[in-house]
Amino acid sequence: MAFLALSAACAPESELQVGDIAGAVPVMPVALSNNAVALAQVDGVPRLYSFLGLGAGKTWRDISRRAFEYDFARGRWSELPPVPVAEGRLAGVAAAAGGAIYLFGGYTVAADGHEVTTPEVLRYDPAARRYSALAPMPVPVDDSVALVWRDRWILLVSGWHMDANVNLVQVYDVQTDAWSQATPFPGAPVFGHAGAILDDTLVVCDGVRLDANGGKRAFSAADECWRGEFGPRDPNVIAWRRIATHPGPPRYRTGAAADPAHDRLIFAGGSEDPYNFDGIGYDGRPATATDRVQAYALAQDRWLELPPLPEPSMDHRGLLRHAGRYYLIGGMRKARQISAGVLVYAPESR
């Protein structure tokens, strides 16, 4: 797959220019979607990471334990030891803190379609290429949002737990290997939402909620965005307030990351159609990806429409930032095709 430059289309408020393909990354060794992703430094060299996820066949047999690392200095991918779990996982999340990468949960899928949320937490040491088991999640969740505060605390906001969503904000301390509970998420509990954090402010948007429908489970998109502010020293105290939703319909499995150079948070890609892991919507129709990119400007408390992605892409677990560029690793593209490509998004100030 070739790497594409950004489209030249730009909404009047975007404040972005079209970037070139500097920073392009070659395709991964295999196509993966719904993979947990992270960026970490090893001996001062930034590296991209992909763990777990769904392979090209899009069936329960194609759920993976494989892991990969991209070295920017060498310009190539290498395969890592597989994640040490009995079965592959979907909808796990990864977060980098304190020089290590932390993997949280996900879910397994059996041949009969039965799904199980898993509780494990693993620490991956990038320098040693070694995993170690840590204190499991108090309440196992998948399709959650993982946010890192002050390079020490990792927050898991909402997510799916076995049979329903939870409103919990579970806080993991990488220094003590201990869990605590923060102020609960005040919006509709969701899974497949997106969020990002900059300094002491976090924003969480969209996702899918569980609705009652005549005693049967039904899923619908949650058109909500929430902003939280931390107290000066306590990750468990969050002052939440509802903010305006971004323009357009809510999205599912969007990539999100901070843009500190412009004091904003970027939300890229995703789908307006909630879907099962194979990309088929809960309404039975194939989901379609979007190329929309939007940013929430923290100081102005408003949304900006940004230039689109090089191509529509959905089913992401994170958006990674390095040297002013943003990376979406794998995902589903046109017609639910699972990709090995890495989309590069390069916002630059005018």
Sine and cosine of phi, psi and omega as CSV:
sin_phi,cos_phi,sin_psi,cos_psi,sin_omega,cos_omega
0.00,0.00,0.78,-0.63,0.02,-1.00
-0.98,0.19,0.48,-0.88,0.09,-1.00
-1.00,0.03,0.66,-0.75,-0.10,-1.00
-0.92,-0.39,0.55,-0.83,0.15,-0.99
-0.97,0.25,0.28,-0.96,0.06,-1.00
-0.91,0.41,0.50,-0.86,0.13,-0.99
-0.90,0.44,0.49,-0.87,-0.01,-1.00
-0.98,0.18,-0.17,0.98,-0.01,-1.00
-0.90,0.44,0.67,-0.74,-0.06,-1.00
-0.49,-0.87,0.83,-0.56,0.06,-1.00
-0.93,0.37,0.44,-0.90,-0.09,-1.00
-0.84,0.54,-0.52,0.85,-0.10,-1.00
-1.00,0.00,0.04,1.00,-0.27,-0.96
-0.92,0.40,-0.57,0.82,-0.04,-1.00
0.88,0.47,0.30,0.95,0.00,-1.00
-0.88,-0.47,0.43,-0.90,0.16,-0.99
-0.93,-0.38,0.36,-0.93,0.05,-1.00
-0.93,0.36,0.75,-0.66,0.04,-1.00
-1.00,-0.04,0.24,-0.97,0.11,-0.99
-1.00,-0.07,-0.25,-0.97,-0.05,-1.00
-0.99,-0.14,0.31,0.95,0.15,-0.99
-0.85,0.53,0.64,-0.77,-0.06,-1.00
1.00,0.03,0.08,1.00,0.01,-1.00
-0.87,0.50,0.56,-0.83,-0.04,-1.00
-0.86,-0.52,0.72,-0.70,0.04,-1.00
-0.90,0.43,0.29,-0.96,-0.02,-1.00
-0.89,0.45,0.47,-0.88,0.10,-1.00
-0.92,0.38,0.30,-0.95,0.04,-1.00
-0.89,0.46,-0.47,0.88,0.02,-1.00
-0.68,-0.73,0.38,-0.93,0.09,-1.00
-0.99,0.16,0.71,-0.70,-0.01,-1.00
-0.56,-0.83,0.55,-0.83,0.08,-1.00
-0.71,-0.70,0.33,-0.94,0.00,-1.00
0.84,0.54,0.52,0.86,-0.01,-1.00
-1.00,-0.01,0.57,-0.82,0.07,-1.00
-0.98,0.20,0.74,-0.67,-0.11,-0.99
-0.78,-0.63,0.43,-0.90,0.02,-1.00
-0.37,-0.93,0.28,-0.96,0.13,-0.99
-0.80,-0.60,0.75,-0.66,0.00,-1.00
-0.62,-0.78,0.36,-0.93,0.05,-1.00
-0.99,-0.14,0.71,-0.70,0.10,-0.99
-0.81,-0.58,0.92,-0.40,-0.06,-1.00
0.80,0.60,0.64,0.77,0.04,-1.00
0.99,0.15,-0.02,1.00,-0.01,-1.00
-0.97,-0.25,0.82,-0.57,0.01,-1.00
-0.95,0.30,0.59,-0.81,0.02,-1.00
-0.64,-0.76,0.59,-0.81,0.08,-1.00
-1.00,-0.08,0.54,-0.84,-0.03,-1.00
-0.73,-0.68,0.60,-0.80,0.09,-1.00
-0.73,-0.68,0.76,-0.65,0.00,-1.00
-0.77,-0.64,0.62,-0.78,0.14,-0.99
0.89,0.46,-0.31,-0.95,0.07,-1.00
0.92,-0.39,-0.11,-0.99,-0.10,-1.00
-0.93,-0.38,0.76,-0.65,0.02,-1.00
-0.99,0.12,-0.01,-1.00,-0.19,-0.98
-0.89,0.45,-0.43,0.90,-0.03,-1.00
-0.96,0.30,-0.37,0.93,0.07,-1.00
0.89,0.46,0.47,0.88,0.09,-1.00
-0.90,-0.43,0.11,-0.99,0.01,-1.00
-0.86,0.50,-0.46,0.89,0.02,-1.00
-0.94,0.34,-0.33,0.94,-0.10,-1.00
-0.99,-0.11,0.14,0.99,0.04,-1.00
-0.98,0.21,0.76,-0.65,-0.30,-0.95
-0.93,-0.36,0.42,-0.91,0.21,-0.98
-0.95,-0.32,0.05,1.00,-0.14,-0.99
-0.95,0.30,0.42,-0.91,-0.02,-1.00
-0.66,-0.75,0.54,-0.84,-0.07,-1.00
-0.63,-0.78,0.44,-0.90,-0.01,-1.00
-0.74,-0.67,0.71,-0.70,0.10,-0.99
-0.92,-0.38,0.82,-0.58,0.00,-1.00
-0.99,-0.16,0.91,-0.41,-0.01,-1.00
-0.90,0.44,-0.54,0.84,-0.04,-1.00
-0.93,0.37,-0.66,0.75,-0.02,-1.00
-1.00,0.00,-0.32,0.95,0.02,-1.00
0.94,0.35,0.60,0.80,-0.01,-1.00
-0.47,-0.88,0.40,-0.92,0.08,-1.00
-1.00,-0.01,0.51,-0.86,0.17,-0.98
-0.68,-0.73,0.48,-0.87,0.00,-1.00
-1.00,0.04,0.67,-0.74,0.01,-1.00
-0.98,-0.18,0.20,-0.98,0.16,-0.99
-0.83,0.55,0.62,-0.79,-0.01,-1.00
-0.90,0.44,0.41,-0.91,0.04,-1.00
-0.89,0.46,0.79,-0.62,-0.13,-0.99
-0.98,0.17,0.94,0.35,0.12,-0.99
-0.80,-0.60,0.36,-0.93,-0.11,-0.99
-0.92,0.38,-0.54,0.84,-0.04,-1.00
-0.72,-0.70,0.33,-0.94,0.09,-1.00
-0.90,0.44,0.29,-0.96,-0.05,-1.00
-0.77,-0.64,0.55,-0.84,0.19,-0.98
-0.90,-0.43,0.42,-0.91,0.14,-0.99
0.87,0.49,0.42,0.91,0.21,-0.98
-0.97,0.23,0.25,-0.97,0.05,-1.00
-0.80,-0.61,0.47,-0.88,0.05,-1.00
-0.83,-0.57,0.52,-0.86,0.04,-1.00
-0.51,-0.86,0.66,-0.75,0.02,-1.00
-0.98,-0.18,0.76,-0.65,0.03,-1.00
-0.40,-0.92,0.64,-0.77,0.07,-1.00
0.86,0.51,0.48,0.87,0.03,-1.00
1.00,0.09,0.03,1.00,0.00,-1.00
-0.81,-0.59,0.18,-0.98,0.06,-1.00
-0.90,-0.43,0.70,-0.71,-0.03,-1.00
-0.91,-0.42,0.75,-0.66,0.00,-1.00
-0.93,-0.36,0.74,-0.67,-0.06,-1.00
-0.84,-0.55,0.89,-0.45,0.26,-0.97
0.80,0.60,-0.70,-0.72,-0.19,-0.98
0.91,-0.42,-0.23,-0.97,0.06,-1.00
-0.59,-0.80,0.44,-0.90,0.07,-1.00
-0.98,-0.20,0.38,-0.93,0.04,-1.00
-0.78,-0.63,0.83,-0.56,0.01,-1.00
-1.00,0.05,0.17,-0.98,-0.02,-1.00
-0.86,0.51,-0.52,0.86,0.01,-1.00
-1.00,0.05,0.10,0.99,0.02,-1.00
1.00,-0.02,-0.07,1.00,-0.02,-1.00
-0.92,0.38,0.74,-0.67,-0.04,-1.00
-0.92,-0.38,0.65,-0.76,-0.01,-1.00
-0.77,-0.64,0.85,-0.53,0.11,-0.99
-0.96,0.29,0.72,-0.69,-0.10,-1.00
-0.94,-0.33,0.51,-0.86,-0.15,-0.99
-0.99,-0.11,-0.10,1.00,-0.23,-0.97
-0.93,0.37,0.50,-0.86,0.14,-0.99
-0.79,-0.61,0.79,-0.62,-0.03,-1.00
-0.82,-0.57,0.60,-0.80,0.11,-0.99
-0.96,-0.28,0.80,-0.60,0.05,-1.00
-0.95,-0.31,0.82,-0.57,0.04,-1.00
-1.00,-0.04,0.95,-0.30,-0.08,-1.00
-0.90,0.44,-0.55,0.84,-0.03,-1.00
-0.95,0.31,-0.67,0.74,-0.03,-1.00
-1.00,0.03,-0.20,0.98,-0.09,-1.00
0.81,0.58,0.79,0.62,-0.08,-1.00
-0.67,-0.74,0.63,-0.78,0.07,-1.00
-0.98,-0.18,0.50,-0.87,0.16,-0.99
-0.62,-0.78,0.56,-0.83,-0.02,-1.00
-0.99,0.11,0.61,-0.79,-0.02,-1.00
-0.82,-0.57,-0.04,-1.00,0.02,-1.00
-0.86,0.50,0.81,-0.59,-0.04,-1.00
-0.93,0.37,0.27,-0.96,0.05,-1.00
-0.89,0.46,0.70,-0.71,0.07,-1.00
-0.86,0.52,-0.68,0.73,0.11,-0.99
-0.84,-0.54,0.95,-0.30,-0.03,-1.00
-0.87,0.50,0.71,-0.71,0.06,-1.00
-0.69,-0.72,0.45,-0.89,0.19,-0.98
-0.77,-0.64,0.20,-0.98,-0.04,-1.00
0.79,0.61,0.62,0.78,0.04,-1.00
-1.00,-0.08,0.00,-1.00,0.11,-0.99
-0.92,-0.40,0.78,-0.63,0.03,-1.00
-0.96,-0.29,0.84,-0.55,-0.02,-1.00
-0.80,-0.59,0.70,-0.71,-0.05,-1.00
-0.97,-0.24,0.80,-0.60,0.04,-1.00
-0.91,-0.41,0.82,-0.57,0.08,-1.00
0.81,0.58,0.55,0.83,0.10,-0.99
0.85,0.52,0.36,0.93,-0.03,-1.00
-0.71,-0.70,-0.71,0.71,-0.09,-1.00
-0.97,-0.25,0.71,-0.71,0.05,-1.00
-0.92,-0.40,0.85,-0.53,-0.02,-1.00
-0.98,-0.20,0.76,-0.65,0.15,-0.99
-0.97,-0.25,0.93,-0.37,-0.11,-0.99
-0.98,-0.17,0.87,-0.49,0.04,-1.00
0.81,0.58,-0.47,-0.88,-0.05,-1.00
0.89,-0.46,0.09,-1.00,-0.05,-1.00
-0.99,-0.13,0.72,-0.69,0.06,-1.00
-0.81,-0.59,0.99,-0.13,0.11,-0.99
0.89,0.46,-0.93,0.37,-0.11,-0.99
-0.81,-0.59,-0.03,1.00,-0.06,-1.00
-0.29,-0.96,0.26,-0.96,0.12,-0.99
-0.98,0.19,0.40,-0.92,0.07,-1.00
-0.85,-0.53,0.44,-0.90,0.03,-1.00
-0.99,-0.13,0.24,0.97,-0.10,-0.99
-0.95,0.31,0.51,-0.86,0.25,-0.97
-0.87,-0.49,0.98,-0.18,-0.07,-1.00
-1.00,-0.07,0.75,-0.66,-0.14,-0.99
-0.90,-0.43,0.84,-0.55,0.03,-1.00
-0.95,-0.31,0.77,-0.64,0.02,-1.00
-0.99,-0.15,0.92,-0.39,-0.07,-1.00
-0.94,0.33,-0.33,0.95,-0.01,-1.00
-0.99,0.13,-0.50,0.87,-0.07,-1.00
-0.92,-0.39,-0.08,1.00,-0.07,-1.00
0.80,0.59,0.72,0.70,-0.05,-1.00
-0.74,-0.67,0.45,-0.89,-0.01,-1.00
-0.94,-0.35,0.49,-0.87,0.15,-0.99
-0.56,-0.83,0.13,-0.99,-0.01,-1.00
-0.91,-0.42,0.77,-0.64,0.04,-1.00
-1.00,-0.09,0.04,-1.00,0.08,-1.00
-0.79,0.61,0.81,-0.59,-0.08,-1.00
-0.87,0.50,0.41,-0.91,0.10,-1.00
-0.93,0.37,0.83,-0.56,-0.13,-0.99
-1.00,0.08,-0.19,0.98,0.00,-1.00
-0.99,0.16,-0.07,-1.00,0.11,-0.99
-0.87,0.49,0.79,-0.61,0.05,-1.00
-0.84,0.54,0.67,-0.74,-0.15,-0.99
-0.62,-0.78,0.26,-0.96,0.24,-0.97
-0.77,-0.64,0.37,-0.93,0.00,-1.00
0.94,0.34,0.35,0.94,0.03,-1.00
-0.99,0.13,-0.02,-1.00,0.00,-1.00
-0.70,-0.72,0.50,-0.87,0.02,-1.00
-0.34,-0.94,0.34,-0.94,0.04,-1.00
-0.49,-0.87,0.29,-0.96,-0.07,-1.00
-0.70,-0.71,0.64,-0.77,0.09,-1.00
-0.66,-0.75,0.86,-0.51,-0.08,-1.00
0.83,0.56,-0.89,-0.45,-0.06,-1.00
-0.96,-0.30,0.34,0.94,-0.04,-1.00
-0.83,-0.55,0.70,-0.71,0.08,-1.00
-0.80,-0.60,0.47,-0.88,0.05,-1.00
-0.71,-0.70,0.73,-0.68,0.00,-1.00
-0.80,-0.60,0.74,-0.68,-0.07,-1.00
-0.69,-0.72,0.47,-0.88,0.28,-0.96
0.91,0.41,-0.54,-0.84,-0.09,-1.00
0.99,-0.11,-0.18,-0.98,-0.09,-1.00
-0.81,-0.59,0.72,-0.69,0.04,-1.00
-0.95,-0.32,0.32,-0.95,0.02,-1.00
-0.99,-0.13,0.81,-0.58,-0.01,-1.00
-0.91,-0.42,0.51,-0.86,0.12,-0.99
-0.99,0.10,0.74,-0.67,-0.01,-1.00
-0.63,-0.78,0.99,0.11,0.01,-1.00
0.88,0.47,0.59,0.81,0.00,-1.00
1.00,0.09,-0.09,1.00,0.03,-1.00
-0.96,-0.27,0.45,-0.89,0.04,-1.00
-0.96,0.28,0.70,-0.71,0.09,-1.00
-0.67,-0.75,0.53,-0.85,-0.06,-1.00
-0.87,-0.50,0.63,-0.78,0.04,-1.00
-0.59,-0.81,0.41,-0.91,0.01,-1.00
-0.94,0.33,0.64,-0.77,0.02,-1.00
-0.99,-0.16,0.92,-0.39,-0.06,-1.00
-1.00,-0.06,0.93,0.35,-0.05,-1.00
-0.65,-0.76,0.56,-0.83,0.16,-0.99
-0.74,-0.68,0.67,-0.74,-0.04,-1.00
-0.76,-0.65,0.64,-0.77,0.03,-1.00
-0.91,-0.41,0.73,-0.69,0.01,-1.00
-0.84,-0.54,0.58,-0.82,0.04,-1.00
-0.84,-0.53,0.77,-0.64,0.03,-1.00
-0.99,0.17,0.46,-0.89,0.21,-0.98
-0.95,0.32,0.08,-1.00,-0.12,-0.99
-0.90,0.43,-0.53,0.85,-0.08,-1.00
-0.68,-0.74,-0.04,1.00,-0.18,-0.98
-0.90,-0.44,0.93,-0.36,0.01,-1.00
-0.94,0.33,-0.19,0.98,-0.03,-1.00
-1.00,0.02,-0.11,0.99,0.00,-1.00
-0.93,-0.37,0.93,-0.38,-0.02,-1.00
-0.81,-0.59,0.82,-0.57,0.08,-1.00
-1.00,-0.03,0.96,-0.30,-0.05,-1.00
-1.00,-0.07,0.54,-0.84,0.22,-0.97
-0.52,-0.85,0.56,-0.83,0.01,-1.00
-0.98,0.21,0.67,-0.74,0.04,-1.00
-0.86,-0.50,0.16,-0.99,0.04,-1.00
-0.87,0.50,0.57,-0.82,0.08,-1.00
-0.97,0.23,0.40,-0.92,0.03,-1.00
-0.93,0.37,0.36,-0.93,0.03,-1.00
-0.86,0.50,0.58,-0.81,0.04,-1.00
1.00,0.05,0.03,-1.00,-0.04,-1.00
-0.92,0.39,0.37,-0.93,0.11,-0.99
-0.91,0.43,0.40,-0.91,-0.05,-1.00
-0.82,-0.58,0.27,-0.96,-0.10,-0.99
-0.82,-0.57,0.72,-0.69,0.02,-1.00
0.79,0.61,0.84,0.54,0.08,-1.00
-1.00,-0.03,0.51,-0.86,0.14,-0.99
-1.00,0.07,0.64,-0.77,-0.01,-1.00
-0.64,-0.77,0.54,-0.84,0.00,-1.00
-0.31,-0.95,0.31,-0.95,0.06,-1.00
-0.98,0.19,0.52,-0.86,0.15,-0.99
-0.84,-0.54,0.98,0.19,-0.12,-0.99
-0.90,0.44,-0.46,0.89,-0.01,-1.00
-0.89,0.45,-0.44,0.90,-0.03,-1.00
-0.86,-0.51,0.21,0.98,0.06,-1.00
0.81,0.58,0.79,0.61,-0.01,-1.00
-0.46,-0.89,0.16,-0.99,0.00,-1.00
-0.87,-0.49,0.72,-0.69,-0.08,-1.00
-0.97,-0.26,0.70,-0.72,0.05,-1.00
-0.84,-0.55,0.86,-0.51,-0.18,-0.98
-0.76,-0.65,0.70,-0.72,0.11,-0.99
0.95,0.32,-0.42,-0.91,-0.05,-1.00
0.98,-0.18,-0.21,-0.98,0.00,-1.00
-0.67,-0.74,0.56,-0.83,0.09,-1.00
-1.00,0.08,-0.01,1.00,-0.05,-1.00
-0.91,-0.42,0.96,-0.27,0.08,-1.00
-0.85,0.53,0.64,-0.77,-0.14,-0.99
-0.54,-0.84,0.27,-0.96,0.12,-0.99
-0.99,0.17,0.06,-1.00,-0.17,-0.99
-0.88,0.48,-0.38,0.93,-0.01,-1.00
-1.00,0.06,0.05,1.00,0.02,-1.00
1.00,0.02,0.01,1.00,0.08,-1.00
-1.00,0.05,0.80,-0.60,-0.06,-1.00
-0.90,0.43,0.35,-0.93,0.06,-1.00
-0.91,0.42,-0.23,0.97,0.11,-0.99
-1.00,-0.02,0.07,1.00,0.05,-1.00
1.00,0.01,-0.05,1.00,0.00,-1.00
-0.97,-0.24,0.51,-0.86,0.02,-1.00
-0.88,0.48,0.69,-0.72,0.07,-1.00
-0.97,0.23,0.44,-0.90,0.04,-1.00
-0.86,-0.52,0.58,-0.81,0.00,-1.00
-0.99,0.11,0.37,-0.93,0.07,-1.00
-0.87,-0.50,0.42,-0.91,0.08,-1.00
-0.97,-0.24,0.18,0.98,-0.09,-1.00
-0.93,0.37,0.62,-0.78,0.10,-0.99
-0.74,-0.67,0.75,-0.66,0.01,-1.00
-0.70,-0.71,0.39,-0.92,0.02,-1.00
-0.74,-0.67,0.60,-0.80,0.11,-0.99
-0.97,-0.22,0.90,-0.43,0.00,-1.00
-0.99,0.12,0.90,-0.44,-0.14,-0.99
-0.91,0.42,-0.76,0.65,-0.07,-1.00
-0.92,0.39,-0.61,0.79,-0.02,-1.00
-1.00,0.08,-0.22,0.98,-0.01,-1.00
0.81,0.58,0.76,0.65,-0.01,-1.00
-0.49,-0.87,0.28,-0.96,-0.03,-1.00
-0.99,-0.16,0.57,-0.82,0.08,-1.00
-0.85,-0.52,0.65,-0.76,0.11,-0.99
-1.00,0.00,0.83,-0.56,-0.06,-1.00
-0.96,-0.28,0.21,-0.98,0.09,-1.00
-0.84,0.54,0.47,-0.88,-0.07,-1.00
-0.97,0.26,0.21,-0.98,0.14,-0.99
-0.91,0.42,0.28,-0.96,0.08,-1.00
-0.84,0.54,-0.51,0.86,0.08,-1.00
-0.35,-0.94,0.37,-0.93,0.02,-1.00
-0.87,0.49,0.61,-0.79,-0.02,-1.00
-0.42,-0.91,0.66,-0.75,-0.03,-1.00
-0.65,-0.76,0.03,-1.00,0.07,-1.00
0.95,0.31,0.73,0.69,-0.05,-1.00
-0.96,-0.29,0.49,-0.87,0.04,-1.00
-0.94,-0.33,0.03,1.00,0.02,-1.00
0.11,-0.99,0.35,-0.94,0.09,-1.00
-0.85,-0.53,0.81,-0.59,-0.12,-0.99
-0.95,-0.30,0.65,-0.76,-0.04,-1.00
-0.91,-0.41,0.73,-0.68,0.10,-0.99
-0.48,-0.88,0.79,-0.61,0.09,-1.00
0.79,0.61,0.67,0.75,0.06,-1.00
0.98,0.19,0.10,1.00,0.05,-1.00
-0.87,-0.50,0.38,-0.92,-0.08,-1.00
-0.84,-0.54,0.60,-0.80,-0.15,-0.99
-0.79,-0.61,0.78,-0.63,0.17,-0.99
-0.94,-0.34,0.89,-0.45,-0.12,-0.99
-0.99,-0.15,0.87,-0.49,0.01,-1.00
0.94,0.35,-0.60,-0.80,-0.02,-1.00
0.98,-0.18,0.02,-1.00,0.07,-1.00
-0.98,-0.19,0.70,-0.72,-0.01,-1.00
-0.93,-0.37,-0.58,-0.81,-0.04,-1.00
-0.86,0.51,0.66,-0.75,0.04,-1.00
0.83,0.56,0.56,0.83,0.07,-1.00
0.90,0.45,0.34,0.94,0.01,-1.00
-0.95,0.32,0.79,-0.61,0.03,-1.00
-0.99,0.16,0.73,-0.69,-0.19,-0.98
-0.93,-0.37,0.51,-0.86,0.19,-0.98
-0.99,-0.13,-0.01,1.00,-0.09,-1.00
-0.98,0.19,0.26,-0.97,0.05,-1.00
-0.82,-0.57,0.91,-0.41,0.03,-1.00
-0.99,0.16,0.70,-0.72,0.02,-1.00
-0.93,-0.36,0.79,-0.61,0.04,-1.00
-0.88,-0.47,0.80,-0.60,-0.17,-0.99
-0.81,-0.59,0.98,0.20,0.07,-1.00
-0.95,0.32,0.65,-0.76,0.04,-1.00
-0.65,-0.76,0.58,-0.81,-0.02,-1.00
-0.95,0.32,0.63,-0.77,0.09,-1.00
-0.96,0.28,0.00,0.00,0.00,0.00
